[in-house]
Amino acid sequence: LWNGSFPFYPGTNACFPFDTTRAVIVSVFLSMLATFIIILPGIRGRGRLFWFLRVVMGLFVGAVVLTIQFTRDWETGWVTANTSYKSFSRALVNADIGLHIGLAGVNITLVGNPVNQVNETINYNEHFAWSFDADYDHSYGEGLEKGLPSPILYVAEKFTTQSPCGVHRQYRISGHYASLTLWMAFCTWLISILLFSMPILLYGGYMLLLTATLMLFSLLFFFTARNTPKCPIQFGPASLKTEYGGSFWLTLATGLLCLLLGLGVIILNSVQPEKLKLVFNLDEGKGEE
């Protein structure tokens, strides 16, 4: 022991850095929205409100479809427990242990109650990737070499390829195909924006329906992994259980929104084409294919 701590462990790991990918995506779409707001006074008449709603709706769908590719809260769970902190030590700490599952890996957090215990600051957030260009077992091995806290390594071990839980393959493949369908949904969203601006309204509605279908299919892929039998994650009497996270519900809500908008465009085009032209600020002679 050196000054009451184990010298072969590194210093306290900092919290996981700010998600720059999400910040860049949000900044780009907010910049586009600000540009359209500047243009808004140039739109005349009652069509200004419809035009602004179309812009906001289109940017919102695009931002969501792109952002959820990189979020790590498709499935989340928390537990508060008294647990051992490090190997070869009998010291117990009271901490919140969190598990956050995304399409490309897991995030495991450990926050002490209070943060300062056993002469250390207990505030960890570690990411272990399982995308096809990453080696989960290698990341787990690096965590062992760094001497990460025992609760983090215990949870991470449940998702290794050698774990008897056998959930690594299901989550990895499901996340890969869910990500693929979301990229396809982003492409169909771009096509729908292009068709609405040409304007070819009917086929733009079809593309919105396809966008909604792909987003809902991505949920179905993730659902198959979520419902595979899991090993219990126990910390004494406390059990870490996960539920669907914010990204899952946001994807579901956005998919249903695209479904309603697409159906609305198709129905209006068949029943009340004049009202549809009014919504898209079209003259009588425009909008024909």
N, C-alpha and C positions, 0 to 999 in steps of 0.2 A: 504494500500500500504506500502511496505517496500522497500526503496531504489529504488522507481520507478517501481517495478514489483509486480506481484501477488504472495504472499508467498505460496499459496496452489498448485502452479504448480511446478513440478520438474525442475531440471536444464536442460540445453540444451541436447537433446538426441544426441548421437554420430551417425555418419553415419553407415549404415548397415555394419557389419563386412565383411571381405574378404571371398569370397565364397571358403571355404576350400575343399568342395567336388569336385568342378571343378578343383581346383589346384591339388588334389590328382590324379584324373583321368588323367589329362594332364601329370603330372609328371611320372606316371606309363607307359603311352604309349610312352613318349619321352625317358624314360630309355630303353624300349624295342627296340625303333628305334636306339638308340645309340649302343646297343648290336649288332644289325644286321649290323650296319655300320662297327663295329670292325671286324665282320666275313667276310665282303664283299671282302677284298683282297684274301681270300681263294677260291673264286669262279673263275674258269678258263674260258677263252674264252669270246665270245660275249654273252653268257648266263648270264654274271654278270649284265648287264643292265636290262634285263628282270626280273631277280630275285629281284633286288633292287626295281624296279617299282611295282612288286607284293607285296613286303613287305610294301612299303609306302602306296599303295592303301588299302591293308587289314587293316593296323593299323589306317589309316585315317577313314575308314568306321566304324570300331569298336569304335574309340574314339568319333566320332560324335553321334552314336546311344546311347552310354552310357551317354555322357555329356548332351544332350538335355533333358534327363529325369529331370535334376535338374536346368535347366536354367529358368529364369523368364522374358524372353523377347519374348514370342510367339506373344504377341500383346502389342504394346506400343503406348503412346500418350503423348504429352506435350502441355502446354498452359502457357502463361505469362499473369498475371492478377494482378490487385489491389484488394486485398481481406482482410477481417478481419483476424486477427491472432489468437486471443483467445476469448473465451466466456466472456461475461460481460465487454468487452472492445470495444470502438469505434475506436481504432487505426487500421489504414490500412497499409498494407505492400505490396510492389511490389515483386512478387516471381514467380519462375518457378514451376509449379505443374506437376508432371509426374505420369502416371499410367502404370504399367508394369504387364501384366497378364501371368502367367505360368500355367503349368499343375496342380500344387498343391496349388495355391493361387495367391494373388496379392501383388505387391510391390507398395507403394505410396511414392513419394518423394516430398519434399518441400525445395527449395533452394532460399534464398532471393537474390534480386538484389538491393543493395549489400548484402552480407551475414550478415553483422552486421547491424541490425535495431532494433528499440524500445528497446535499451539496451540489446539485446540478439543476439546470433549467430543462425541464421535460416538455419539449414542444417539437415534435417530429412530424414530418409528412413525407413519406417515401413512395415513389412510383416504381412499379414493376411492369414492364411492357411485355405483351405477348403477340403483337402484330407480326406479320409474316417476315418482316425485315429485322425482328428483334428476337433475342434469346432470353426467355424468361428465367430459365434455370441458371444462366450465366449471371443475370442481374441478382438473383437470389444468392448465388455464390459470392458475389461481390459484397452483398449485405452481410453475409457471415464473416467475411474477411475484415470488414470495417467494424464489426462488433456492434451492430445495431441492437437496440433494446429487444429483449426477449419477446414481448407481446407482438412487435412488428414481425419478427422472424416467424413466430408461431402462426400468425394469420397468413403470411406470405407462403409458408410451406404448404398450406392447404391447396394452393393453386399450381404447384409444381407438377411436372410431367410424371414424376415418380411417386406422387402422393396417392395413397389408396382411395382418396376421395374421387379421383378420376373426372374432375370437372374442367381441367385445363383445355382439353381438346374441344369440348362442347362450347366453352366460352370463346375460345380463339376462333373457331370456324364460324360460329354465329355472329361474332363481332365483325369478322371479315365480310360476310355476305350482307349484313346490315349496313356496313359502311359503303359497300358497292352499290346497293339499291339507293342509298341516300345521294351518292354522286350522280346516279342516273336521274333521280328526282330533281337535283339542281340543274341538270341539263334540260330536262323537260320544262322546268320553270323558266329558264332563259328563252326557250322556244316559244312558250306561251306569251311572254312579254313581247317578243318580236312579232308574233301573229296579231296580238291586240293592237300594236302600234302601226300595222300595215294599212288598214285594219282588216283582219280576217277573223271575225268574232267567233264563229261557230267552231273553227278548228282550234282557236285559242282556248275555248271552253273544254274541248277534248283534251288538250294538253294539260289543263288544270286538273282534270279528272285523272289523267295518267300520273301526274305529280302526286296527287292524294293517294292513289293506289300504291305507288312505290314507297311512300312514307309509311303507310299502314303495313306493307309487307316487311319493311325493316323492323317494325315492332314485333311482327310475327317471328322473324328470325331470332330476335333477342329473347322473345318469350320462350322459345324452345330451350335455350340455355338456362334461363331463369328457373324453369320448372324441373330441371334435372335434380335427382337426389343429391344432397350435399352432406358432408360430414359436419357434425355439430362443432361450433367454435366456442369452447367453454373456457371461462376464466373463473374457476371455482364454481360457485352456485350460479353465477351470471352467465348468460348465453348471448352471443352476438348474432342477431338476426337481421336480415336485410329486407328492404322493401323497394318497390319501384321509385326511382328518384325523379328530380325535376326535369331532366332531359327527356325521359320516357314520356311523361305527361305532356310536356311541351310539344313533342313530336306528334303525339296523339291529337292534341287540340289543333295544331296547325294542319295536320292531315285532314281532319274533319272540316276545318275551315275551307281548305282547297276543294274538298268534295262538294260542299254546299255552294261555293262560288261557281265551280264548274257546272254543276247541275242547274244553277240559276241562269247562267249564260245560255245554256242549251235550251232550257225551257222557254226563256224569254224570246230567244231567237225563233222558236216555233210558234209561240202563242202571241206575243206582243213585240214584234220586231221594232216597232217605232219607239217603244219605251227603252229598248236596249240601245238603240241609236242615240237616244237622249242621254243615257248614262255615259256613253262613250263620246259624247259631243260630236256626233256625226250629222252631216247634212242629209237631206233626202236622197241625194244621188250617190252618197258614199256607202261604204260597208258591203257592197255587192262583191261577190267573188268572181 
